[in-house]
């Protein structure tokens, strides 16, 4: 059987991987080197300089391509540096239509870095494809989708957005960080580019920062490889090793993340002190039908608003947590809690973030793989 034909749970371990050529090491070694010997100028064994390529990073990039059903993978120093490479495909005057409730760091990159170079960004709720089309002009070159969105957990219909993108000959890029390829594969729905903050679920242990892009088209891959090499924000060999190691347990971790999140979402939804829970597994969630169609389950992320709470009361709740850790980031084996308004989304102006639902009382949870009874007990004592 070809490794391309493997099921996902086998691909995370074997996809794109081969024993090391030197000594047959099962895990790719950490090639902690910046340069490589050449027998004559230009004659080498496939590697010249580690910014351009490194054997450990190449092993990771092959794995990324395999698990996302792509043909080419690129590993970066962070998720934002991967996004940076995508926007560098554009020219001054080009326009981008983006999800309006997206990660604050993505918004900051778009508005405070690239907008001053003449790239125009439009932010719109993408649950209604017609709203996206209203923003499209002859200058629109990219649609940027985040699904599920951070932190409101809206799920965007990738098939519908892809139909629109192809109609107008626009690139479609999808941030798949929250779902991971365990739950959905955007390339299978027609996306041109998949992006990950590999720091999160792909790494899975809160011990590395990295990013990834995966594509099918060779011409697009070549353009991105050029930007990756020319700009230099590459994933180092040790970081590549850690992400590759994390990917090998992605399937079993994601299964537990999803199971725990479902139980916690149900607990919060039934708690009389909670006003609203944002989790696409509920039939009452506006994105439930889309999520059921394009995701295999509903993920390990959720957000909620306590009844009658404000900024200070929400902060008090997250400060009382003992098993959940109050921290930035998500997707690790440990459960994390965050206050988006003052943490992950603080770079978005209050008026703008509140338009998409990121109010001062919102709390976001990254549900880990601990015993769920301990997590529920922790939330119960913190909520009071």
C-alpha positions, 0 to 999 in steps of 0.5 A, spaced: 500 500 500 502 506 498 503 511 504 498 516 500 493 511 501 493 510 508 488 512 513 489 519 517 491 515 523 496 512 519 498 518 515 500 522 522 505 517 523 508 514 516 505 520 511 511 522 507 516 519 512 522 515 511 528 512 515 534 516 515 538 515 509 545 515 514 543 510 519 536 508 518 533 512 524 526 511 525 525 518 527 528 524 523 534 526 526 535 533 528 540 536 523 543 542 527 547 545 522 547 551 518 551 549 512 553 543 508 559 540 504 559 541 497 564 536 493 565 542 487 561 548 487 554 547 486 555 539 487 551 537 493 547 532 496 540 536 496 542 541 501 546 547 501 544 552 506 539 551 512 535 557 510 533 554 504 532 547 506 534 542 512 533 535 512 529 535 519 524 541 516 523 537 509 521 531 513 516 535 517 514 539 510 513 532 507 508 530 513 504 536 513 503 535 506 501 528 507 496 529 513 492 535 509 492 531 502 496 536 499 502 536 495 507 541 498 508 543 505 512 549 508 514 550 515 515 557 518 518 560 524 510 561 527 503 562 524 504 569 523 510 568 519 506 563 514 501 568 514 506 573 512 508 569 506 501 568 503 500 576 503 507 577 500 504 574 494 500 580 493 501 587 490 500 594 492 493 595 491 490 588 491 484 587 496 483 581 501 476 579 504 477 576 511 473 573 516 471 579 521 472 575 527 479 572 526 485 572 531 487 578 533 494 577 531 492 576 524 488 582 524 494 586 527 498 583 521 493 585 516 491 592 518 498 595 522 503 591 517 501 590 510 495 596 509 501 601 510 504 598 503 497 599 499 494 592 500 486 593 502 483 589 507 475 588 508 472 584 514 466 581 513 461 575 517 462 569 512 456 565 514 452 569 508 456 568 502 453 574 499 456 578 504 463 576 501 461 577 494 459 584 496 466 586 498 469 583 491 472 588 486 476 587 480 482 588 485 480 582 490 486 577 490 485 573 496 479 570 500 482 569 508 477 564 511 478 562 519 474 556 521 472 555 526 473 562 528 477 565 534 474 565 539 466 566 537 466 558 534 463 560 527 464 555 522 464 557 515 462 553 509 468 552 505 465 549 499 460 555 498 466 560 499 470 556 494 465 556 489 465 564 490 472 564 489 473 560 483 467 564 480 472 570 481 478 567 480 481 569 487 485 565 491 482 562 497 486 561 504 484 557 510 486 558 517 485 550 519 489 551 526 482 550 530 480 544 527 486 541 524 486 536 519 483 531 524 477 534 523 477 537 516 481 538 510 480 545 507 484 542 500 479 537 499 473 543 499 477 547 494 482 551 498 488 553 495 492 554 501 491 551 508 495 555 514 496 552 521 499 556 527 503 549 528 504 552 535 497 549 537 494 542 536 500 540 531 505 541 536 500 539 542 505 540 548 506 548 548 513 547 547 514 550 540 512 556 536 512 554 528 507 555 522 505 551 516 502 552 509 500 546 505 498 547 497 497 542 491 499 547 486 506 547 484 506 554 481 503 556 487 508 552 491 514 555 488 512 562 489 511 561 496 518 557 497 521 563 494 518 567 499 520 563 504 527 562 502 528 570 501 524 572 507 528 567 511 522 566 517 523 558 517 522 553 522 529 551 525 531 543 526 529 543 533 522 546 532 521 542 526 523 535 530 518 537 536 512 539 531 513 532 527 513 529 534 507 532 536 503 530 529 504 523 531 499 523 536 495 528 533 489 523 532 489 520 539 489 527 542 484 530 538 479 525 540 480 526 547 480 534 546 473 533 542 470 528 547 472 533 553 470 539 550 463 536 548 462 534 556 464 541 558 460 545 553 454 541 555 455 542 563 456 550 561 450 550 557 446 547 563 449 551 568 444 557 570 450 562 571 452 561 564 448 566 559 451 563 553 456 558 550 459 558 543 460 551 541 458 548 534 456 542 536 450 544 539 444 544 534 442 551 536 449 554 534 448 558 527 453 554 524 451 547 526 449 544 520 455 547 516 460 544 522 456 537 521 457 537 514 465 539 513 467 537 520 468 530 523 467 532 530 466 539 533 473 540 536 476 542 543 475 550 543 469 553 546 467 560 549 462 562 554 459 568 557 457 568 564 450 571 566 450 579 568 458 579 568 462 584 565 470 585 564 472 585 571 467 579 573 470 575 567 477 576 569 475 574 576 473 567 574 479 566 570 483 568 575 480 563 580 481 557 575 486 552 578 486 546 573 485 550 567 491 555 566 490 562 565 495 563 559 495 565 551 495 560 546 491 553 545 491 546 543 496 543 548 495 537 552 493 542 558 487 546 558 488 553 558 483 559 559 483 566 556 480 573 556 480 575 549 478 582 550 485 583 554 489 577 551 488 574 544 484 580 541 487 586 545 490 589 538 483 589 535 479 596 537 474 595 542 468 597 537 471 592 532 471 586 536 464 587 539 461 587 532 463 580 532 461 578 539 468 579 542 465 582 548 469 584 555 465 578 558 467 573 554 471 567 556 475 562 551 477 555 553 482 550 550 480 544 553 485 539 554 486 532 555 486 531 563 480 527 566 474 531 564 471 531 571 477 535 574 476 540 569 468 541 570 469 541 578 474 547 576 470 551 572 464 550 577 468 552 583 471 558 579 464 560 576 461 560 583 
